[in-house]
């Protein structure tokens, strides 16, 4: 894949994710943004195939209907990647948008930890590792509580968090050379025309 093609792909991804975030913010007054990185323990990486990794990621989010961990979820973005060493370092960056109306802002890092524990212990049966990004200290922080009218933080979310998920490096390629649907997101929210218009 050429650098020019990678650049166009990254731009299309960025536009799609920006539109998705705008849709979520237009239909919710405040959102709690969670980000975690999911991968596997060093001693188990050689046992992980692209198929098993894909199954684990699918398992993670298809369980959302019956898992209270996701009961306030309003959307998600998942970017699956492979490290420089190939399939033995498959990992995923996950962003989940939770309904801030029904949760306390202080609980966001705890929810992120629960998601990490769920990956480590339930999905991968102890073979997984994870990183809770909501515990990090960032100069420009696009995680945590975001209100619909906080244009500055929404912009940081797009430019610092989402742009990282759009990069072309570490794209996954199947053994047959064909591409892999590595970037996934939820369904675009339907606009709610009820109530009074918001003031910007």
C-alpha positions in Angstrom: 0.0 0.0 0.0 1.5 3.3 -1.1 1.9 6.3 1.3 -0.6 8.3 -0.9 -3.2 5.5 -0.6 -2.6 5.3 3.1 -3.1 9.0 3.4 -6.5 8.9 1.5 -7.6 6.0 3.6 -6.7 7.8 6.9 -8.6 10.9 5.7 -11.7 8.9 4.9 -11.6 7.2 8.2 -11.2 10.5 10.0 -14.2 12.0 8.3 -16.3 9.0 9.0 -15.4 9.0 12.7 -15.8 12.7 13.1 -19.3 12.4 11.6 -20.1 9.5 14.0 -19.0 11.5 17.0 -21.0 14.5 15.9 -24.0 12.2 15.6 -23.5 10.9 19.2 -23.1 14.4 20.6 -26.2 15.7 18.8 -28.3 13.0 20.4 -26.8 13.1 23.9 -26.3 16.0 26.3 -23.1 14.6 27.8 -21.0 11.6 27.1 -18.3 9.7 29.0 -15.5 8.6 26.6 -13.7 5.5 27.6 -10.6 4.2 25.8 -8.7 1.0 26.5 -6.0 -0.9 24.6 -6.4 -4.7 24.4 -3.7 -7.2 23.6 -2.3 -10.6 24.8 0.3 -11.7 27.2 3.8 -12.1 25.8 3.8 -15.9 26.5 0.5 -16.4 24.7 1.0 -14.2 21.6 2.3 -17.1 19.5 -0.9 -19.0 20.0 -3.1 -16.1 18.8 -4.2 -16.2 15.1 -6.0 -13.5 13.2 -9.1 -15.6 13.3 -9.0 -16.1 17.1 -8.3 -12.4 17.6 -11.2 -11.5 15.4 -13.4 -13.9 17.4 -12.3 -12.4 20.7 -13.1 -8.8 19.5 -16.5 -9.9 18.2 -17.2 -11.7 21.4 -16.3 -8.6 23.4 -19.0 -6.4 21.9 -21.7 -8.9 20.8 -22.1 -9.6 24.5 -23.2 -6.1 25.2 -26.9 -6.8 25.2 -26.6 -9.2 28.2 -23.7 -7.5 30.0 -24.4 -4.7 32.4 -21.0 -3.3 31.6 -22.4 -1.9 28.4 -25.9 -0.9 29.5 -25.2 2.8 29.2 -23.2 2.5 25.9 -24.2 4.9 23.2 -21.6 3.8 20.6 -18.2 2.4 20.1 -15.1 2.4 17.8 -12.7 -0.5 17.5 -9.4 -0.3 15.6 -7.6 -3.7 15.3 -3.9 -3.6 14.4 -0.8 -5.8 14.2 2.5 -4.8 15.6 5.8 -4.7 13.8 6.3 -8.4 14.5 3.1 -9.4 12.7 0.4 -11.7 14.0 2.2 -12.3 17.3 1.4 -8.8 18.4 -2.2 -8.3 17.5 -4.0 -5.6 19.5 -7.0 -3.3 19.5 -7.7 0.2 20.5 -11.3 0.5 21.8 -13.3 3.7 22.4 -16.7 3.4 24.0 -19.1 6.3 24.4 -21.2 6.0 27.6 -24.3 7.9 28.5 -23.1 10.7 30.9 -26.7 11.4 32.0 -26.9 8.1 34.0 -23.4 7.9 35.4 -21.1 9.9 37.6 -18.0 11.4 35.9 -15.8 9.9 38.6 -16.8 6.4 37.7 -15.4 6.5 34.1 -11.9 5.1 35.0 -13.6 2.4 37.0 -15.8 1.4 34.1 -12.7 1.3 31.9 -11.0 -1.0 34.4 -14.0 -3.3 34.4 -13.8 -3.5 30.6 -10.1 -4.3 30.9 -10.8 -7.0 33.5 -13.6 -8.4 31.2 -11.1 -8.8 28.3 -8.3 -10.2 30.5 -10.3 -12.7 32.4 -13.5 -13.5 30.5 -12.9 -13.0 26.8 -9.3 -14.3 26.6 -9.5 -16.7 29.6 -6.5 -15.1 31.3 -4.4 -14.8 28.1 -5.1 -11.1 27.6 -3.6 -7.9 28.8 -4.9 -4.4 28.7 -4.2 -0.7 29.3 -6.7 1.7 30.9 -6.1 5.0 29.0 -8.6 6.8 31.3 -6.0 6.7 34.1 -3.5 8.6 32.0 -2.5 12.3 32.5 -2.7 14.1 29.1 -2.0 17.7 28.3 -4.8 17.6 25.7 -7.3 15.1 27.2 -10.2 14.0 25.0 -11.3 11.3 27.3 -13.8 11.3 30.2 -16.8 13.6 30.5 -17.7 15.7 27.4 -20.8 17.9 27.2 -22.4 18.5 23.9 -21.5 22.2 23.9 -17.8 21.7 24.8 -16.5 22.3 21.4 -12.9 22.5 22.5 -12.9 19.0 24.1 -14.8 17.5 21.2 -12.1 18.9 18.9 -9.4 17.3 21.1 -11.3 14.0 21.0 -11.3 14.1 17.2 -7.7 15.4 16.7 -5.9 13.5 19.5 -7.9 10.3 20.1 -9.7 9.5 16.8 -6.9 10.5 14.5 -4.7 7.9 16.2 -7.2 5.2 15.2 -7.1 6.4 11.6 -3.4 6.0 11.0 -2.4 3.6 8.2 0.6 2.0 10.0 0.1 -1.5 11.4 -2.8 -2.3 9.2 -3.8 -6.0 9.2 -3.4 -8.0 6.0 -4.7 -11.5 5.6 -2.3 -14.3 4.7 -3.7 -14.3 1.2 -2.8 -10.6 0.8 -6.3 -9.3 1.0 -7.3 -6.5 3.3 -9.1 -6.9 6.7 -11.9 -4.8 8.1 -9.9 -3.5 11.0 -11.8 -0.3 11.8 -15.3 -0.8 13.1 -17.9 1.5 14.7 -21.5 1.5 15.9 -24.5 2.5 13.9 -24.9 6.2 13.3 -27.5 7.6 15.8 -30.8 8.8 14.5 -31.4 12.5 15.0 -33.9 13.4 17.7 -36.2 16.3 16.6 -38.1 16.3 19.8 -37.7 19.2 22.3 -36.3 22.7 22.0 -33.3 23.3 19.7 -30.0 23.5 21.5 -28.2 26.8 21.9 -24.6 26.7 20.6 
